[in-house]
Amino acid sequence: MKTAGRIRSIVGKHMLVISCDSAQLPPLYTDVFDADEKPVGRLVEIFGNISSPCASVYCSDTAGCVSGGMLYTK
């Protein structure tokens, strides 16, 4: 699995903001997983500075997500 990024903040019940590595940006509309390979959501937007980009992940539920946790793609 490849690293998608670290959770910066949880916005409401359905959105996560993650900070990504500029050298390993995941493609848009990629499924995102936690460390146990459970699906978390889908990456829907990349925004911010070129040297330290952020991405938004749409989730069905953010109950199991913790700020500072890592997310991955396949």
mmCIF file of the N, C-alpha and C atoms, coordinates in Angstrom:
data_MODEL
# 
_entry.id   MODEL 
# 
loop_
_atom_site.group_PDB 
_atom_site.id 
_atom_site.type_symbol 
_atom_site.label_atom_id 
_atom_site.label_alt_id 
_atom_site.label_comp_id 
_atom_site.label_asym_id 
_atom_site.label_entity_id 
_atom_site.label_seq_id 
_atom_site.pdbx_PDB_ins_code 
_atom_site.Cartn_x 
_atom_site.Cartn_y 
_atom_site.Cartn_z 
_atom_site.occupancy 
_atom_site.B_iso_or_equiv 
_atom_site.pdbx_formal_charge 
_atom_site.auth_seq_id 
_atom_site.auth_comp_id 
_atom_site.auth_asym_id 
_atom_site.auth_atom_id 
_atom_site.pdbx_PDB_model_num 
ATOM 1   N N  . MET A 1 1  ? 0.832   -1.184 0.000  1.00 0.00 ? 1  MET A N  1 
ATOM 2   C CA . MET A 1 1  ? 0.000   0.000  0.000  1.00 0.00 ? 1  MET A CA 1 
ATOM 3   C C  . MET A 1 1  ? 0.876   1.246  0.000  1.00 0.00 ? 1  MET A C  1 
ATOM 4   N N  . LYS A 1 2  ? 0.392   2.288  -0.652 1.00 0.00 ? 2  LYS A N  1 
ATOM 5   C CA . LYS A 1 2  ? 1.097   3.560  -0.714 1.00 0.00 ? 2  LYS A CA 1 
ATOM 6   C C  . LYS A 1 2  ? 0.469   4.532  0.274  1.00 0.00 ? 2  LYS A C  1 
ATOM 7   N N  . THR A 1 3  ? 1.264   5.432  0.788  1.00 0.00 ? 3  THR A N  1 
ATOM 8   C CA . THR A 1 3  ? 0.773   6.420  1.739  1.00 0.00 ? 3  THR A CA 1 
ATOM 9   C C  . THR A 1 3  ? -0.005  7.502  1.008  1.00 0.00 ? 3  THR A C  1 
ATOM 10  N N  . ALA A 1 4  ? -1.229  7.758  1.457  1.00 0.00 ? 4  ALA A N  1 
ATOM 11  C CA . ALA A 1 4  ? -2.029  8.859  0.900  1.00 0.00 ? 4  ALA A CA 1 
ATOM 12  C C  . ALA A 1 4  ? -1.752  10.136 1.671  1.00 0.00 ? 4  ALA A C  1 
ATOM 13  N N  . GLY A 1 5  ? -1.696  10.046 2.998  1.00 0.00 ? 5  GLY A N  1 
ATOM 14  C CA . GLY A 1 5  ? -1.420  11.229 3.806  1.00 0.00 ? 5  GLY A CA 1 
ATOM 15  C C  . GLY A 1 5  ? -1.859  11.051 5.246  1.00 0.00 ? 5  GLY A C  1 
ATOM 16  N N  . ARG A 1 6  ? -1.651  12.098 6.031  1.00 0.00 ? 6  ARG A N  1 
ATOM 17  C CA . ARG A 1 6  ? -2.009  12.105 7.448  1.00 0.00 ? 6  ARG A CA 1 
ATOM 18  C C  . ARG A 1 6  ? -3.234  12.997 7.630  1.00 0.00 ? 6  ARG A C  1 
ATOM 19  N N  . ILE A 1 7  ? -4.176  12.550 8.443  1.00 0.00 ? 7  ILE A N  1 
ATOM 20  C CA . ILE A 1 7  ? -5.413  13.297 8.673  1.00 0.00 ? 7  ILE A CA 1 
ATOM 21  C C  . ILE A 1 7  ? -5.092  14.581 9.437  1.00 0.00 ? 7  ILE A C  1 
ATOM 22  N N  . ARG A 1 8  ? -5.440  15.718 8.844  1.00 0.00 ? 8  ARG A N  1 
ATOM 23  C CA . ARG A 1 8  ? -5.246  17.015 9.502  1.00 0.00 ? 8  ARG A CA 1 
ATOM 24  C C  . ARG A 1 8  ? -6.461  17.406 10.313 1.00 0.00 ? 8  ARG A C  1 
ATOM 25  N N  . SER A 1 9  ? -7.646  17.227 9.713  1.00 0.00 ? 9  SER A N  1 
ATOM 26  C CA . SER A 1 9  ? -8.862  17.604 10.425 1.00 0.00 ? 9  SER A CA 1 
ATOM 27  C C  . SER A 1 9  ? -10.049 16.814 9.904  1.00 0.00 ? 9  SER A C  1 
ATOM 28  N N  . ILE A 1 10 ? -11.067 16.735 10.752 1.00 0.00 ? 10 ILE A N  1 
ATOM 29  C CA . ILE A 1 10 ? -12.312 16.065 10.426 1.00 0.00 ? 10 ILE A CA 1 
ATOM 30  C C  . ILE A 1 10 ? -13.369 17.152 10.299 1.00 0.00 ? 10 ILE A C  1 
ATOM 31  N N  . VAL A 1 11 ? -14.005 17.230 9.127  1.00 0.00 ? 11 VAL A N  1 
ATOM 32  C CA . VAL A 1 11 ? -14.975 18.276 8.844  1.00 0.00 ? 11 VAL A CA 1 
ATOM 33  C C  . VAL A 1 11 ? -16.358 17.643 8.761  1.00 0.00 ? 11 VAL A C  1 
ATOM 34  N N  . GLY A 1 12 ? -17.163 17.840 9.771  1.00 0.00 ? 12 GLY A N  1 
ATOM 35  C CA . GLY A 1 12 ? -18.504 17.272 9.781  1.00 0.00 ? 12 GLY A CA 1 
ATOM 36  C C  . GLY A 1 12 ? -18.478 15.758 9.916  1.00 0.00 ? 12 GLY A C  1 
ATOM 37  N N  . LYS A 1 13 ? -19.494 15.115 9.346  1.00 0.00 ? 13 LYS A N  1 
ATOM 38  C CA . LYS A 1 13 ? -19.609 13.664 9.445  1.00 0.00 ? 13 LYS A CA 1 
ATOM 39  C C  . LYS A 1 13 ? -19.093 12.934 8.212  1.00 0.00 ? 13 LYS A C  1 
ATOM 40  N N  . HIS A 1 14 ? -18.791 13.679 7.138  1.00 0.00 ? 14 HIS A N  1 
ATOM 41  C CA . HIS A 1 14 ? -18.465 13.005 5.887  1.00 0.00 ? 14 HIS A CA 1 
ATOM 42  C C  . HIS A 1 14 ? -17.199 13.483 5.192  1.00 0.00 ? 14 HIS A C  1 
ATOM 43  N N  . MET A 1 15 ? -16.373 14.324 5.804  1.00 0.00 ? 15 MET A N  1 
ATOM 44  C CA . MET A 1 15 ? -15.222 14.858 5.097  1.00 0.00 ? 15 MET A CA 1 
ATOM 45  C C  . MET A 1 15 ? -13.991 14.872 5.987  1.00 0.00 ? 15 MET A C  1 
ATOM 46  N N  . LEU A 1 16 ? -12.865 14.463 5.397  1.00 0.00 ? 16 LEU A N  1 
ATOM 47  C CA . LEU A 1 16 ? -11.557 14.523 6.048  1.00 0.00 ? 16 LEU A CA 1 
ATOM 48  C C  . LEU A 1 16 ? -10.653 15.409 5.215  1.00 0.00 ? 16 LEU A C  1 
ATOM 49  N N  . VAL A 1 17 ? -9.775  16.148 5.861  1.00 0.00 ? 17 VAL A N  1 
ATOM 50  C CA . VAL A 1 17 ? -8.721  16.894 5.179  1.00 0.00 ? 17 VAL A CA 1 
ATOM 51  C C  . VAL A 1 17 ? -7.417  16.227 5.572  1.00 0.00 ? 17 VAL A C  1 
ATOM 52  N N  . ILE A 1 18 ? -6.640  15.805 4.559  1.00 0.00 ? 18 ILE A N  1 
ATOM 53  C CA . ILE A 1 18 ? -5.373  15.131 4.820  1.00 0.00 ? 18 ILE A CA 1 
ATOM 54  C C  . ILE A 1 18 ? -4.235  15.929 4.197  1.00 0.00 ? 18 ILE A C  1 
ATOM 55  N N  . SER A 1 19 ? -3.064  15.864 4.807  1.00 0.00 ? 19 SER A N  1 
ATOM 56  C CA . SER A 1 19 ? -1.872  16.478 4.229  1.00 0.00 ? 19 SER A CA 1 
ATOM 57  C C  . SER A 1 19 ? -1.111  15.385 3.483  1.00 0.00 ? 19 SER A C  1 
ATOM 58  N N  . CYS A 1 20 ? -0.720  15.696 2.256  1.00 0.00 ? 20 CYS A N  1 
ATOM 59  C CA . CYS A 1 20 ? -0.076  14.716 1.371  1.00 0.00 ? 20 CYS A CA 1 
ATOM 60  C C  . CYS A 1 20 ? 1.394   15.059 1.167  1.00 0.00 ? 20 CYS A C  1 
ATOM 61  N N  . ASP A 1 21 ? 2.141   14.083 0.705  1.00 0.00 ? 21 ASP A N  1 
ATOM 62  C CA . ASP A 1 21 ? 3.528   14.279 0.312  1.00 0.00 ? 21 ASP A CA 1 
ATOM 63  C C  . ASP A 1 21 ? 3.523   14.724 -1.146 1.00 0.00 ? 21 ASP A C  1 
ATOM 64  N N  . SER A 1 22 ? 4.188   15.822 -1.450 1.00 0.00 ? 22 SER A N  1 
ATOM 65  C CA . SER A 1 22 ? 4.154   16.355 -2.814 1.00 0.00 ? 22 SER A CA 1 
ATOM 66  C C  . SER A 1 22 ? 4.820   15.422 -3.826 1.00 0.00 ? 22 SER A C  1 
ATOM 67  N N  . ALA A 1 23 ? 5.724   14.558 -3.389 1.00 0.00 ? 23 ALA A N  1 
ATOM 68  C CA . ALA A 1 23 ? 6.392   13.628 -4.291 1.00 0.00 ? 23 ALA A CA 1 
ATOM 69  C C  . ALA A 1 23 ? 5.538   12.401 -4.602 1.00 0.00 ? 23 ALA A C  1 
ATOM 70  N N  . GLN A 1 24 ? 4.529   12.113 -3.763 1.00 0.00 ? 24 GLN A N  1 
ATOM 71  C CA . GLN A 1 24 ? 3.702   10.919 -3.945 1.00 0.00 ? 24 GLN A CA 1 
ATOM 72  C C  . GLN A 1 24 ? 2.216   11.265 -3.893 1.00 0.00 ? 24 GLN A C  1 
ATOM 73  N N  . LEU A 1 25 ? 1.772   12.182 -4.728 1.00 0.00 ? 25 LEU A N  1 
ATOM 74  C CA . LEU A 1 25 ? 0.364   12.561 -4.727 1.00 0.00 ? 25 LEU A CA 1 
ATOM 75  C C  . LEU A 1 25 ? -0.494  11.411 -5.258 1.00 0.00 ? 25 LEU A C  1 
ATOM 76  N N  . PRO A 1 26 ? -1.520  11.027 -4.532 1.00 0.00 ? 26 PRO A N  1 
ATOM 77  C CA . PRO A 1 26 ? -2.418  9.988  -5.032 1.00 0.00 ? 26 PRO A CA 1 
ATOM 78  C C  . PRO A 1 26 ? -3.335  10.566 -6.118 1.00 0.00 ? 26 PRO A C  1 
ATOM 79  N N  . PRO A 1 27 ? -3.760  9.751  -7.066 1.00 0.00 ? 27 PRO A N  1 
ATOM 80  C CA . PRO A 1 27 ? -4.679  10.254 -8.101 1.00 0.00 ? 27 PRO A CA 1 
ATOM 81  C C  . PRO A 1 27 ? -6.066  10.546 -7.529 1.00 0.00 ? 27 PRO A C  1 
ATOM 82  N N  . LEU A 1 28 ? -6.793  11.412 -8.222 1.00 0.00 ? 28 LEU A N  1 
ATOM 83  C CA . LEU A 1 28 ? -8.157  11.738 -7.806 1.00 0.00 ? 28 LEU A CA 1 
ATOM 84  C C  . LEU A 1 28 ? -9.068  10.524 -7.899 1.00 0.00 ? 28 LEU A C  1 
ATOM 85  N N  . TYR A 1 29 ? -10.086 10.500 -7.072 1.00 0.00 ? 29 TYR A N  1 
ATOM 86  C CA . TYR A 1 29 ? -11.122 9.464  -7.024 1.00 0.00 ? 29 TYR A CA 1 
ATOM 87  C C  . TYR A 1 29 ? -10.558 8.077  -6.714 1.00 0.00 ? 29 TYR A C  1 
ATOM 88  N N  . THR A 1 30 ? -9.457  8.062  -5.958 1.00 0.00 ? 30 THR A N  1 
ATOM 89  C CA . THR A 1 30 ? -8.859  6.819  -5.495 1.00 0.00 ? 30 THR A CA 1 
ATOM 90  C C  . THR A 1 30 ? -9.477  6.445  -4.158 1.00 0.00 ? 30 THR A C  1 
ATOM 91  N N  . ASP A 1 31 ? -9.722  5.161  -3.950 1.00 0.00 ? 31 ASP A N  1 
ATOM 92  C CA . ASP A 1 31 ? -10.217 4.700  -2.659 1.00 0.00 ? 31 ASP A CA 1 
ATOM 93  C C  . ASP A 1 31 ? -9.101  4.801  -1.627 1.00 0.00 ? 31 ASP A C  1 
ATOM 94  N N  . VAL A 1 32 ? -9.465  5.211  -0.418 1.00 0.00 ? 32 VAL A N  1 
ATOM 95  C CA . VAL A 1 32 ? -8.509  5.436  0.661  1.00 0.00 ? 32 VAL A CA 1 
ATOM 96  C C  . VAL A 1 32 ? -8.818  4.450  1.791  1.00 0.00 ? 32 VAL A C  1 
ATOM 97  N N  . PHE A 1 33 ? -7.753  3.890  2.392  1.00 0.00 ? 33 PHE A N  1 
ATOM 98  C CA . PHE A 1 33 ? -7.887  2.856  3.418  1.00 0.00 ? 33 PHE A CA 1 
ATOM 99  C C  . PHE A 1 33 ? -7.127  3.255  4.668  1.00 0.00 ? 33 PHE A C  1 
ATOM 100 N N  . ASP A 1 34 ? -7.479  2.645  5.805  1.00 0.00 ? 34 ASP A N  1 
ATOM 101 C CA . ASP A 1 34 ? -6.717  2.849  7.032  1.00 0.00 ? 34 ASP A CA 1 
ATOM 102 C C  . ASP A 1 34 ? -5.615  1.799  7.113  1.00 0.00 ? 34 ASP A C  1 
ATOM 103 N N  . ALA A 1 35 ? -4.909  1.744  8.221  1.00 0.00 ? 35 ALA A N  1 
ATOM 104 C CA . ALA A 1 35 ? -3.776  0.821  8.371  1.00 0.00 ? 35 ALA A CA 1 
ATOM 105 C C  . ALA A 1 35 ? -4.211  -0.641 8.357  1.00 0.00 ? 35 ALA A C  1 
ATOM 106 N N  . ASP A 1 36 ? -5.466  -0.930 8.725  1.00 0.00 ? 36 ASP A N  1 
ATOM 107 C CA . ASP A 1 36 ? -5.985  -2.297 8.726  1.00 0.00 ? 36 ASP A CA 1 
ATOM 108 C C  . ASP A 1 36 ? -6.609  -2.683 7.386  1.00 0.00 ? 36 ASP A C  1 
ATOM 109 N N  . GLU A 1 37 ? -6.403  -1.854 6.357  1.00 0.00 ? 37 GLU A N  1 
ATOM 110 C CA . GLU A 1 37 ? -6.937  -2.045 5.008  1.00 0.00 ? 37 GLU A CA 1 
ATOM 111 C C  . GLU A 1 37 ? -8.462  -2.018 4.954  1.00 0.00 ? 37 GLU A C  1 
ATOM 112 N N  . LYS A 1 38 ? -9.077  -1.317 5.897  1.00 0.00 ? 38 LYS A N  1 
ATOM 113 C CA . LYS A 1 38 ? -10.526 -1.103 5.855  1.00 0.00 ? 38 LYS A CA 1 
ATOM 114 C C  . LYS A 1 38 ? -10.785 0.155  5.043  1.00 0.00 ? 38 LYS A C  1 
ATOM 115 N N  . PRO A 1 39 ? -11.768 0.139  4.141  1.00 0.00 ? 39 PRO A N  1 
ATOM 116 C CA . PRO A 1 39 ? -12.047 1.338  3.340  1.00 0.00 ? 39 PRO A CA 1 
ATOM 117 C C  . PRO A 1 39 ? -12.541 2.492  4.204  1.00 0.00 ? 39 PRO A C  1 
ATOM 118 N N  . VAL A 1 40 ? -11.979 3.666  3.952  1.00 0.00 ? 40 VAL A N  1 
ATOM 119 C CA . VAL A 1 40 ? -12.359 4.865  4.692  1.00 0.00 ? 40 VAL A CA 1 
ATOM 120 C C  . VAL A 1 40 ? -13.215 5.773  3.823  1.00 0.00 ? 40 VAL A C  1 
ATOM 121 N N  . GLY A 1 41 ? -12.808 5.978  2.575  1.00 0.00 ? 41 GLY A N  1 
ATOM 122 C CA . GLY A 1 41 ? -13.543 6.870  1.691  1.00 0.00 ? 41 GLY A CA 1 
ATOM 123 C C  . GLY A 1 41 ? -12.853 6.995  0.350  1.00 0.00 ? 41 GLY A C  1 
ATOM 124 N N  . ARG A 1 42 ? -13.135 8.111  -0.333 1.00 0.00 ? 42 ARG A N  1 
ATOM 125 C CA . ARG A 1 42 ? -12.585 8.347  -1.661 1.00 0.00 ? 42 ARG A CA 1 
ATOM 126 C C  . ARG A 1 42 ? -11.996 9.754  -1.721 1.00 0.00 ? 42 ARG A C  1 
ATOM 127 N N  . LEU A 1 43 ? -10.803 9.885  -2.280 1.00 0.00 ? 43 LEU A N  1 
ATOM 128 C CA . LEU A 1 43 ? -10.135 11.169 -2.428 1.00 0.00 ? 43 LEU A CA 1 
ATOM 129 C C  . LEU A 1 43 ? -10.827 11.952 -3.545 1.00 0.00 ? 43 LEU A C  1 
ATOM 130 N N  . VAL A 1 44 ? -11.348 13.136 -3.233 1.00 0.00 ? 44 VAL A N  1 
ATOM 131 C CA . VAL A 1 44 ? -12.147 13.874 -4.209 1.00 0.00 ? 44 VAL A CA 1 
ATOM 132 C C  . VAL A 1 44 ? -11.532 15.195 -4.655 1.00 0.00 ? 44 VAL A C  1 
ATOM 133 N N  . GLU A 1 45 ? -10.540 15.719 -3.926 1.00 0.00 ? 45 GLU A N  1 
ATOM 134 C CA . GLU A 1 45 ? -9.969  17.005 -4.320 1.00 0.00 ? 45 GLU A CA 1 
ATOM 135 C C  . GLU A 1 45 ? -8.567  17.154 -3.746 1.00 0.00 ? 45 GLU A C  1 
ATOM 136 N N  . ILE A 1 46 ? -7.680  17.757 -4.540 1.00 0.00 ? 46 ILE A N  1 
ATOM 137 C CA . ILE A 1 46 ? -6.334  18.098 -4.081 1.00 0.00 ? 46 ILE A CA 1 
ATOM 138 C C  . ILE A 1 46 ? -6.213  19.615 -4.182 1.00 0.00 ? 46 ILE A C  1 
ATOM 139 N N  . PHE A 1 47 ? -5.749  20.240 -3.109 1.00 0.00 ? 47 PHE A N  1 
ATOM 140 C CA . PHE A 1 47 ? -5.676  21.697 -3.085 1.00 0.00 ? 47 PHE A CA 1 
ATOM 141 C C  . PHE A 1 47 ? -4.501  22.138 -2.227 1.00 0.00 ? 47 PHE A C  1 
ATOM 142 N N  . GLY A 1 48 ? -4.221  23.433 -2.258 1.00 0.00 ? 48 GLY A N  1 
ATOM 143 C CA . GLY A 1 48 ? -3.187  23.999 -1.400 1.00 0.00 ? 48 GLY A CA 1 
ATOM 144 C C  . GLY A 1 48 ? -1.892  24.274 -2.129 1.00 0.00 ? 48 GLY A C  1 
ATOM 145 N N  . ASN A 1 49 ? -0.853  24.445 -1.355 1.00 0.00 ? 49 ASN A N  1 
ATOM 146 C CA . ASN A 1 49 ? 0.467   24.795 -1.833 1.00 0.00 ? 49 ASN A CA 1 
ATOM 147 C C  . ASN A 1 49 ? 1.106   23.626 -2.584 1.00 0.00 ? 49 ASN A C  1 
ATOM 148 N N  . ILE A 1 50 ? 1.921   23.913 -3.565 1.00 0.00 ? 50 ILE A N  1 
ATOM 149 C CA . ILE A 1 50 ? 2.578   22.860 -4.340 1.00 0.00 ? 50 ILE A CA 1 
ATOM 150 C C  . ILE A 1 50 ? 3.561   22.072 -3.479 1.00 0.00 ? 50 ILE A C  1 
ATOM 151 N N  . SER A 1 51 ? 4.244   22.727 -2.563 1.00 0.00 ? 51 SER A N  1 
ATOM 152 C CA . SER A 1 51 ? 5.242   22.040 -1.748 1.00 0.00 ? 51 SER A CA 1 
ATOM 153 C C  . SER A 1 51 ? 4.624   21.232 -0.608 1.00 0.00 ? 51 SER A C  1 
ATOM 154 N N  . SER A 1 52 ? 3.417   21.580 -0.172 1.00 0.00 ? 52 SER A N  1 
ATOM 155 C CA . SER A 1 52 ? 2.743   20.816 0.887  1.00 0.00 ? 52 SER A CA 1 
ATOM 156 C C  . SER A 1 52 ? 1.235   20.755 0.599  1.00 0.00 ? 52 SER A C  1 
ATOM 157 N N  . PRO A 1 53 ? 0.842   19.922 -0.364 1.00 0.00 ? 53 PRO A N  1 
ATOM 158 C CA . PRO A 1 53 ? -0.568  19.875 -0.755 1.00 0.00 ? 53 PRO A CA 1 
ATOM 159 C C  . PRO A 1 53 ? -1.447  19.179 0.282  1.00 0.00 ? 53 PRO A C  1 
ATOM 160 N N  . CYS A 1 54 ? -2.727  19.479 0.204  1.00 0.00 ? 54 CYS A N  1 
ATOM 161 C CA . CYS A 1 54 ? -3.742  18.836 1.029  1.00 0.00 ? 54 CYS A CA 1 
ATOM 162 C C  . CYS A 1 54 ? -4.756  18.177 0.102  1.00 0.00 ? 54 CYS A C  1 
ATOM 163 N N  . ALA A 1 55 ? -5.527  17.281 0.647  1.00 0.00 ? 55 ALA A N  1 
ATOM 164 C CA . ALA A 1 55 ? -6.567  16.613 -0.129 1.00 0.00 ? 55 ALA A CA 1 
ATOM 165 C C  . ALA A 1 55 ? -7.792  16.440 0.754  1.00 0.00 ? 55 ALA A C  1 
ATOM 166 N N  . SER A 1 56 ? -8.953  16.374 0.111  1.00 0.00 ? 56 SER A N  1 
ATOM 167 C CA . SER A 1 56 ? -10.177 16.096 0.849  1.00 0.00 ? 56 SER A CA 1 
ATOM 168 C C  . SER A 1 56 ? -10.640 14.692 0.502  1.00 0.00 ? 56 SER A C  1 
ATOM 169 N N  . VAL A 1 57 ? -11.094 13.978 1.522  1.00 0.00 ? 57 VAL A N  1 
ATOM 170 C CA . VAL A 1 57 ? -11.553 12.603 1.385  1.00 0.00 ? 57 VAL A CA 1 
ATOM 171 C C  . VAL A 1 57 ? -13.013 12.557 1.823  1.00 0.00 ? 57 VAL A C  1 
ATOM 172 N N  . TYR A 1 58 ? -13.888 12.100 0.932  1.00 0.00 ? 58 TYR A N  1 
ATOM 173 C CA . TYR A 1 58 ? -15.299 11.953 1.276  1.00 0.00 ? 58 TYR A CA 1 
ATOM 174 C C  . TYR A 1 58 ? -15.502 10.567 1.873  1.00 0.00 ? 58 TYR A C  1 
ATOM 175 N N  . CYS A 1 59 ? -16.119 10.503 3.058  1.00 0.00 ? 59 CYS A N  1 
ATOM 176 C CA . CYS A 1 59 ? -16.327 9.253  3.781  1.00 0.00 ? 59 CYS A CA 1 
ATOM 177 C C  . CYS A 1 59 ? -17.816 9.029  3.987  1.00 0.00 ? 59 CYS A C  1 
ATOM 178 N N  . SER A 1 60 ? -18.199 7.777  4.149  1.00 0.00 ? 60 SER A N  1 
ATOM 179 C CA . SER A 1 60 ? -19.578 7.489  4.526  1.00 0.00 ? 60 SER A CA 1 
ATOM 180 C C  . SER A 1 60 ? -19.805 7.819  5.989  1.00 0.00 ? 60 SER A C  1 
ATOM 181 N N  . ASP A 1 61 ? -18.755 7.663  6.813  1.00 0.00 ? 61 ASP A N  1 
ATOM 182 C CA . ASP A 1 61 ? -18.833 7.995  8.238  1.00 0.00 ? 61 ASP A CA 1 
ATOM 183 C C  . ASP A 1 61 ? -17.413 8.208  8.763  1.00 0.00 ? 61 ASP A C  1 
ATOM 184 N N  . THR A 1 62 ? -17.211 9.263  9.524  1.00 0.00 ? 62 THR A N  1 
ATOM 185 C CA . THR A 1 62 ? -15.879 9.568  10.052 1.00 0.00 ? 62 THR A CA 1 
ATOM 186 C C  . THR A 1 62 ? -15.712 9.109  11.495 1.00 0.00 ? 62 THR A C  1 
ATOM 187 N N  . ALA A 1 63 ? -16.585 8.241  11.978 1.00 0.00 ? 63 ALA A N  1 
ATOM 188 C CA . ALA A 1 63 ? -16.558 7.836  13.389 1.00 0.00 ? 63 ALA A CA 1 
ATOM 189 C C  . ALA A 1 63 ? -15.256 7.151  13.770 1.00 0.00 ? 63 ALA A C  1 
ATOM 190 N N  . GLY A 1 64 ? -14.662 6.337  12.898 1.00 0.00 ? 64 GLY A N  1 
ATOM 191 C CA . GLY A 1 64 ? -13.448 5.607  13.241 1.00 0.00 ? 64 GLY A CA 1 
ATOM 192 C C  . GLY A 1 64 ? -12.166 6.358  12.941 1.00 0.00 ? 64 GLY A C  1 
ATOM 193 N N  . CYS A 1 65 ? -12.259 7.584  12.438 1.00 0.00 ? 65 CYS A N  1 
ATOM 194 C CA . CYS A 1 65 ? -11.081 8.346  12.048 1.00 0.00 ? 65 CYS A CA 1 
ATOM 195 C C  . CYS A 1 65 ? -10.591 9.213  13.203 1.00 0.00 ? 65 CYS A C  1 
ATOM 196 N N  . VAL A 1 66 ? -9.272  9.285  13.332 1.00 0.00 ? 66 VAL A N  1 
ATOM 197 C CA . VAL A 1 66 ? -8.646  10.065 14.398 1.00 0.00 ? 66 VAL A CA 1 
ATOM 198 C C  . VAL A 1 66 ? -7.699  11.076 13.755 1.00 0.00 ? 66 VAL A C  1 
ATOM 199 N N  . SER A 1 67 ? -7.740  12.299 14.207 1.00 0.00 ? 67 SER A N  1 
ATOM 200 C CA . SER A 1 67 ? -6.828  13.321 13.699 1.00 0.00 ? 67 SER A CA 1 
ATOM 201 C C  . SER A 1 67 ? -5.386  12.886 13.973 1.00 0.00 ? 67 SER A C  1 
ATOM 202 N N  . GLY A 1 68 ? -4.561  12.935 12.936 1.00 0.00 ? 68 GLY A N  1 
ATOM 203 C CA . GLY A 1 68 ? -3.167  12.499 13.043 1.00 0.00 ? 68 GLY A CA 1 
ATOM 204 C C  . GLY A 1 68 ? -2.949  11.092 12.526 1.00 0.00 ? 68 GLY A C  1 
ATOM 205 N N  . GLY A 1 69 ? -4.009  10.360 12.205 1.00 0.00 ? 69 GLY A N  1 
ATOM 206 C CA . GLY A 1 69 ? -3.882  9.002  11.682 1.00 0.00 ? 69 GLY A CA 1 
ATOM 207 C C  . GLY A 1 69 ? -3.464  8.980  10.227 1.00 0.00 ? 69 GLY A C  1 
ATOM 208 N N  . MET A 1 70 ? -2.825  7.901  9.823  1.00 0.00 ? 70 MET A N  1 
ATOM 209 C CA . MET A 1 70 ? -2.369  7.760  8.439  1.00 0.00 ? 70 MET A CA 1 
ATOM 210 C C  . MET A 1 70 ? -3.426  7.068  7.588  1.00 0.00 ? 70 MET A C  1 
ATOM 211 N N  . LEU A 1 71 ? -3.496  7.475  6.315  1.00 0.00 ? 71 LEU A N  1 
ATOM 212 C CA . LEU A 1 71 ? -4.378  6.846  5.341  1.00 0.00 ? 71 LEU A CA 1 
ATOM 213 C C  . LEU A 1 71 ? -3.546  6.367  4.165  1.00 0.00 ? 71 LEU A C  1 
ATOM 214 N N  . TYR A 1 72 ? -4.031  5.334  3.486  1.00 0.00 ? 72 TYR A N  1 
ATOM 215 C CA . TYR A 1 72 ? -3.266  4.678  2.430  1.00 0.00 ? 72 TYR A CA 1 
ATOM 216 C C  . TYR A 1 72 ? -4.122  4.443  1.208  1.00 0.00 ? 72 TYR A C  1 
ATOM 217 N N  . THR A 1 73 ? -3.463  4.241  0.052  1.00 0.00 ? 73 THR A N  1 
ATOM 218 C CA . THR A 1 73 ? -4.119  3.836  -1.189 1.00 0.00 ? 73 THR A CA 1 
ATOM 219 C C  . THR A 1 73 ? -3.479  2.544  -1.664 1.00 0.00 ? 73 THR A C  1 
ATOM 220 N N  . LYS A 1 74 ? -4.138  1.859  -2.569 1.00 0.00 ? 74 LYS A N  1 
ATOM 221 C CA . LYS A 1 74 ? -3.585  0.623  -3.124 1.00 0.00 ? 74 LYS A CA 1 
ATOM 222 C C  . LYS A 1 74 ? -2.994  0.865  -4.484 1.00 0.00 ? 74 LYS A C  1 
# 
